[in-house]
Amino acid sequence: MGLDDDIKHNLEEAKGKTKEAVGDATDNERLETEGKADQASAKIKKVGDDVKDVFTDDR
């Protein structure tokens, strides 16, 4: 996985954590759910890149 992809996925995960925290603090269930979805999406992308790296030996 390239460094750019890693940074992008980490930023997406951080954005999700922030959304979740703000949603929780403001009792906004929609925002909290969006935050959790953003985090899950970032984690799936990281796993996909890791799998791709195993097959391409691009580390």
Steps between C-alpha positions, in 0.01 A plus 500: 500500500634838412564760764241727338231233534597432859475869590170533317347201680626620838349843439170343400501294819582808711219692331264216587610499863444876517153470348412222741620702801315814392187297429522340843562832675208670323271198516488492119456133411532560125839668534618235742398226256673678211816514707489129568440432130796719403723309740382164368557614142855611578577170672366301204715704263807436718432125498450505123831678452673255734363205302609662176849551645526130586433401141710771337776501763479880487610594852 
